[in-house]
Structure formats: C-alpha cells, structure tokens
Amino acid sequence: MGRTDWTTTGDAFGTGPAQGTLPNQQQATGYLGNGLVNSYLNGDATTGTLISPTFTIDRKYLDFLIGGGCHAASSDAPTAVELVVDGKVVRSATGANAEALNWASWDISVLQGKQAQIRFVDANTGSWGHINLDQVVLSDTQAQPHSNETGANLLVDGKVVQSATGANSKNLDWASFNTTAYKGKQVQLQIVDANTGGWGHVLADQFTAADKPAQSVTQRAHRLDYGQDFYAANSFNDVPGGRRVMTAWMNSWNYGGSIPTSPWRSADTFPRQLSTLLPSRSCCLRLGSADAAARVGSASSLGGLQRPAP
C-alpha cells in the first residue's frame, strides 16, 4: 500500500512521509530507508489521523517500528497506532517518549481472514504529543525489539546478573552491585551503549571492590521532605513574625504528564515552616510541622490549592 492510498485528517501527518527528523525535533533514529510517518510536523501542537485502506489479515503477526509519545489509545489525548477490525480497536501501541524507533509486534493469529485497517492517531498537543512509525508489515515471524540500553552490567558465567544505568545526566553518581552471592566466582564488567537516540551514551568511572556499598547523591542528601511529590518548592519571606514558610507541588515529572484525572492534576502541599539548625559541624535546614506554618495568617489556605490540568 502506498501512502497515496491512505486517508488523513488534521495536519499532523502532512501530505507524505517525513524525510527523517523534522525541524526542532530531537533526532529521530531507527527507521529504515529514507522516510517515516512522523506527526511532529510544526511541533507537538498539530493533531490528526492517518488511516490505511482495508486489507485482509493473512499472517500471524503485524510487525512495525514505533517511537514518539507514550499516550495510550484509551487516554483522552492518545499518540498511538491502532489495528481496527469491524470498526473496533483490537490492538494498540505507543512509543516510549523517545524519538528512537524500535520493533513492536502484535499476535493477530486469531484474526486470520478478517478485514482490517491500521490507524495512526495523534490527538495530543502536550509534551511528546507526536508519534513515529515505519515498516508496518504482515509477517509469519514476530519482530523482536532491539536493545537500546546504555549502562554497566555485571556478568557471571557470561550472563548479566546485575545492571546499572545513568539518570539522563552528565553528572556521574555512585552506584553499587551487591556481589555477596558471587564470592569466589570469576566475573566481568560490561559497558554497553546500544542507543542512538536522546541520551544514547554512557559515562562510567572508578570501578572499585569494597566492603560497603557506595551511596548515591540522593542517599547522601539531607532531605527536606521524603518522597517524590515535593517538587518546585516556593518560600515566602514576608510572613508576619519573620517566619519563612514553604509550599511545594505534590507531583513528579516521573508521571506528571500522564495523570488520569480531570480537571485537577494535583495539589500544593500544606505550608511548612523553615528554620536553621547549627550543629557542631555544619548548618542544616529544618522543615517544621504543618501546624506551625498554618498559624501564619492566610498561609493555611495554601494547603488546599489545586492545579488545573493544562
């Protein structure tokens, strides 16, 4: 099927295949040949669909290369590829919030002989609001995703028994392998870079045998608040009595773009009062109880603020 046989709606998919990475897009990699389906046309703000002609399912698998946004077909604003049979979506897949395309496959053996269509959907205008596709083929063999890891592996008898990766940062941090179970065995260290996309590299240094695990920056830190939902904190320095009051966003970028709630995404924390401690060796910042901060005039009202979804 040529692209001219497909039906388009909206403006995200343009009039033909993209010739690779589009303007202002991170580098798209992993596609085969000279072009791919890429809905980043004019950025994430564009939306649309691309629908194939009807075809007969006569193989066990449908294999394809996919990248782009991770917004499920069942969400309000998907970026997905769908298999439609008898007007119903029977299979769907998304990217992994990465421009690098990787193989995915659907087992469609139970649909043999059915008439079907493939539908590419970009209904998302937010972060990673686009989809990349290439090489959609019916096949009797199931395509296997290729490794895109970047990291360090501990090998025993040629097998990977433990792994560690970076944190999408140029700053090196300590990590540890627990080697207790392998005492007396011959081991190897393996450094792997199998990724050609964003952060497709690895930095490593100072491999050292030790009796105790090294602590990462996070483990060594003196935390103001434990947990991942105390983000983008703001303090107020004009509170009566000279107090310093802080509130933060109860959210995390680990999931901040995919919260399935509407219209509210999250809330602000209860106000906290900040003060300093002067122990013998260093100065520390202490976060007081919500009770103390709530006594500060209207600050108590900040605890119930909620942020509407964009």
N, C-alpha and C positions, 0 to 999 in steps of 0.2 A: 504494500500500500504506500503510495506516495503521499507527501504532505498535502498536495493539492486536493486529495480525496477527503481530507479531514474537515470538520466543521469547527469554527471558532466563534467564541463570544467574548466580549470585552476587548481589552487592548494589551493584556499581559504577554500574550504569546506571539504577537506580531503577525507578519504575513508569511513567514518561513522560518527554517531553523536558524538559531543563533550561531554565528561563526566563532564560538568559544566564549570567553569571558566578556561580559558587557561592561559599559562604562560605569565606574565607581563600584564595581563588584569585586569582592575578593576573588582570587584566581580560581577558576573552575577547572578541575582536573579529573582524569579518569574516564572521560568519554572517548569513543573510538571514531576515527575518521575526522572529518573537517567541521562537523556541526552537531548540535544537540538541541533538544527542547529546553528552553531557558526562559522562565517567566519574570526575570529581573529587568525586563525592558522598561527603561525610565525609572528604575528603582522598585522598591517594595510597594509603592503606593498603587501600582496598577494591578488589576484583577482580571480574571476571565477563565474560560474553559477551552479545552481542545479535545474534540471527540472524534474517534475513528469511525470509518464505515463499519457496518456489520460484517462479521466473519464467523466461520464455523470452527469450533474448538475440536481439533483432531490430533492433539498431542497431550502428553501427561502434564507438562509444565509450561508456565509462561515465565520467561526469564527477562530481566531488564536491569539496566544500570540506573541508579537513582541517587540524587543528592538534594541539597536545599533544605527548606524548613521542615521542622518536626511539629506539624499541626494536624492532628488526626482527622480522618474523614468524618468522624462523628462530632467534631467540635463545631462551634459557631462560625469559625473562620479557617477552614482547612487549607492545607497545601498538600495535596495527595494525588496518587494515581489510583484509579478505581477500575475494577472489572464489573461491567454491568451485564446481567443476564435477565431477560424477561422484565426489563425496566427496573430491576433491583440491584443494588450494590452487593456483590457476593464476595469480593476480595478488595482490600485496600492496603496501601503502604505509603510511608512518608520518608523524607530524608532524615538526617540526624543533626540538623543545624550545622551543616558543613557543606562547602562547595564541592568537595571531592565526591565523585560518583562511585558507588560500589554496587556489586551484584546483589540482587534480591530475586526471589523466585516464589511463585505460587504453585502448589499442587492442585491441578484442576482436572485430575483424572475422573472425578465423579461428575464432571460437566461435559464429558465427551459427547459430541454430536450437537451440543447446544449452540444457538446463535448468540453472539456476544459483541460488546463494544468496549473499547478502552477509553476512559475519560480522565484527562488531566485537569485538576482543579486548583486554581489559585484564587482564594477568596479572602486572603489575609493581607492587610496593609501595614502590619506592625513589623517588629524585628523578625528576620528570617521569613518574611512573607513572600516567598517565591519557591519554585520547585525546578529541579534539573532532571531531565530524563534522556535516555539514549538506549538504542539496541533492544527494543521490545520485540521478543521473538518467541514463537511457539517451539517447544523442544521436547524430546524424549529424555533428556538428561537435565538434572537440576543444577543450575549455576551456583557456585559456591563463592561467598564473599571473600575477597582477598584481605589479607591482614593489612591494617593501616596503623599498627601500633608504633609508638615511639617510647622507648623505655629501656630498663635494665632487667634482665632475667637471671635467676639462679638456676643452674642446670645440675641435675644429679642423674647419672647414667644416661645422659643425653636428653633428658626430659625436663621441661620447665616445671619447677616446683613452687617458685615464688616470683612475683613481678612487682616492679615499681615504675611509676611514670612521673613526669613533671606536672606542674599545675598551670600550664599555659603562661609561663612567666620566665623572664631572663634571669631571675634570681635563683641561684641554687640553694636548696634546702636539704637538711639531713633526712634520710630515710634509712630503714634497717630491715634486714632479713633475719628472721629467727632461725638459726642453724642448729638448734639443740637436737632435733631429730636426725640430723645427718652427721653427727660427730663420728670421726674416723673415716668418713667416706671421701672420695675424690669428687670435687665439684668444679664447675666452671661458671664464669660470669659472661653474659652475652649482652652486648649493647645493640639495640635494634632501632633502625629508622626505616619504616616501610610506608611512610606517609608523605604525600606530595602536596597536601593542602595546607590550610592555615595551621600554624604551629607544628608543621611537619618536620620537626627536628628534635634532637635530644641533646642535653648538656649533662655531663657526668664527671665526677672527680672524687678523689680521696676514698677509694675502696679500702676499708680497714677492718681487720678482725678485732673484736673487742668482747669483753665480758658483759657489758651492759649496752642496751640499745641507745643510739643517739636520739636526741629529742629534736623534733622539728621546731620551727619558729612558733607555730601555733601552740605546741606543747610547752614551750618555754615562756610563753607570754603570760603576763598578769592580766586576766580578763576583767573588763568592767561588767560583762554580762555573759553567762554561759548559754550556748545555743546559737543557732544560725539566724535568728529572727530579731536581731537588734542592729539594724542597718541604718546608715546615713543619719547618725545621731546629730541633734542640734541642741545647743545650750543657750540659755538666756541669762545675760549678765546685768539686767536692770531690775531684778526682783527685789521687793522690799526686804530690808534686813541684810542686804549684801549677800544673799544666798545665790548659788549657781545651780540652776535647775536644767535638767536634760530630758528630752524625749527622743524616741527613735522610731523607725519604721519597722513594724512587725512583718518582715518579708525577707526574702533572699533571692538573689539572681539565679540560684540553682533551680528555682521553679517559678520565679516572678513573672515570666511571660506565658505561663500555662495554667493559671489558676482557674478552675472551672466554676467560678462563682460570678454572679451578676446581680446588681450593678456594683457591688463593693468588692474590691480586691483584698483589702487588709485593713488593719487599724494601726494607730500610733500606740506606743507603749504608755503605761502610766508614767507620770512625771517622776524623775529620780533627782535626789539632791546630791551634788558633788562636793567633796571636801578633800583635803590633803592630809596624809599621814607622814610623819617624819621618823621612820625607824632609824636604827643606828647606822645603817649603811647607805640608804637611798631614800628618795622621796617617792611616795606612792599616791595614786589617785584612788579614792574610795567612793563607791556609789551607794548612797544611803537608801533607806526604805522608801516605798511609795508614800507611806504615812507622813513622813517628814515633809516631802515635797508637796503633798496635797494640801498642806496647811497654808501654802503660799498663795493667797488671793485667788485669782481665777485660774491659776495653773492647774487645779484639779479638773477643770473642764477639758483639758487637753487629752486626758486619758480615753475619752470616748470618740475621738475624731476618727473618721474612716475616709479612705481614699477611693473615689470612684474610679472604675476601670476606664482606661483611655479609649 
